[in-house]
Amino acid sequence: MYKHILVPISFEEGRDAAGALTVAKLLADEGGRVTLLHVIERLPSYAVSYMPQDYLKNARKAIEEELSQMAGDVPGGEAIVVDGHAGRTILDWAEENDPDCIVVASHRPGMQNLLLGSTATQVVRHAACAVHVIR
């Protein structure tokens, strides 16, 4: 069905990354690509000074390893870790790499997000391709 699927992965509690990957596998054409993308949010400069010196480096390494392992279980899977603001960075990456579908997991939102989580809302509203939201 789709040649290139982008699956933004959040390791936050309440996000169904496994469900999003299952849906992506079902939607991918034979020989299609599935890109797992994790966005590391920037920490405020005042907070960085309270972190152990190697915290960010070690956290990034752990995320890269886990994401690579997840991608290894997906035919045509690729893992990418980038820095930025989740919603905007996902959209920028999609614009530059032209996936034909995004499968994004959303948490159960509160009133501040109305029907979808804030990242999923931003992706649904602004993506130039099909978006499947998993909850």
N, C-alpha and C positions, 0 to 999 in steps of 0.2 A: 504494500500500500504506500509506504514512504521510503525514499532512498536514504535520507539522512534525518535522524531524530536526535534532538537535543533533550537531555534529561538533567535539569538542574537538581543537584543533590544537596539536601540540608541534613545535617546530623542532629538537629534539634529534636527533642521529644515531641511526638505528635505528628511528625511528618512521615508519610508512608513511602519511603524511598523504595522499598522492596516492591510495593504495589505499582509504583511508577515504572520500575524496570520490567515488571511482568507485562504491563500494558505496552511498553515500548517494544518488547520482543514480539508481541502479537501483531503490532502495527508495522514492523519493519519488513521491507521487501527482502527476499532471499538475496544475500550478498550486500544488504544495506548496512549503513553505518549507524551506530548509536554512540553518541558522545555524552559522557557523564561529566558534568561541569559543577565544580564546587567553588563558591565565591567566599574568600576569607574577608570578612568585614574589617575595615580599618579601626584600630583602637585609638581612642583619644590620646593625644601626646601625654597628658597628665597621668593616664593610667599605665602607660608603658613603663614609666619610672618605678612603679610598684611591682612589676613582674620580675621573676628571675631572669637573669641575663640571656639564657638560651631558650626561654619559654616559646617565643614566636617561631624560632627555627625548629624546635622539637615538635611543636604543634603542627606546623606545616608538613614536616616529614611524616608524622603519624597519619595525617589526613591524606596525603599523597599515596601512602601505602594502602590504606583502607579503600580508597577510591579505585586504585589500580586492581586490587583484589576483586572488587565489585565488577569492574569492567571486564575482567578476565572471565567472568561467568556469563557474559553477554556476547553472542556472536557479532563480530564486527565492532566490539566495544573498545572505547578509547577513554582514558581518564585525563582531565585537565583541571588544574587548580589555578585560579587567578585571584587577584586582590581587587577590592572595590566595594561598591554598594550593591547588594544582591540584585534588586530589580533592574536597575540601570545597567549593570554590568552584564546580566543575562541578555538583555535586549541589544546592547552593543555587540556582544559576541555573536548573537544570532544575525545581526545585520552584516557583520564582516564575514561570517562563515556560511550563511545561506542554508540553514536546515529547512526542510519542508514541513516539519512538525516539531512542536515542543510539548513534552509530557511533564507536567509540573505537579508535585504533591502539595496539597494545601492542608493546613491544620483547621481545627474547628475554631472559627473566629469569634471574637466578641463583638459587641455593638460598634466599636471603633472601626472595624473592617467590614461591617455589614454582612455580606454573603461569602466572601473569600478572604484569605489572608492577604496582607498588604503586598507581598512580593507576587503572589499569584495574580492579584488584581492588576498590578502594573503590567505584568507579562500579557495577560489576556487583553487588556485595553490597547496595548501598543505594539504587539508583535505583528510582523508582516506575513506570518504563516499561520497554519492551523495550530491550535493549542488545545490539548486535552488536560483537564484538571482532575486529579485523583484526590479523593478525600477518604 
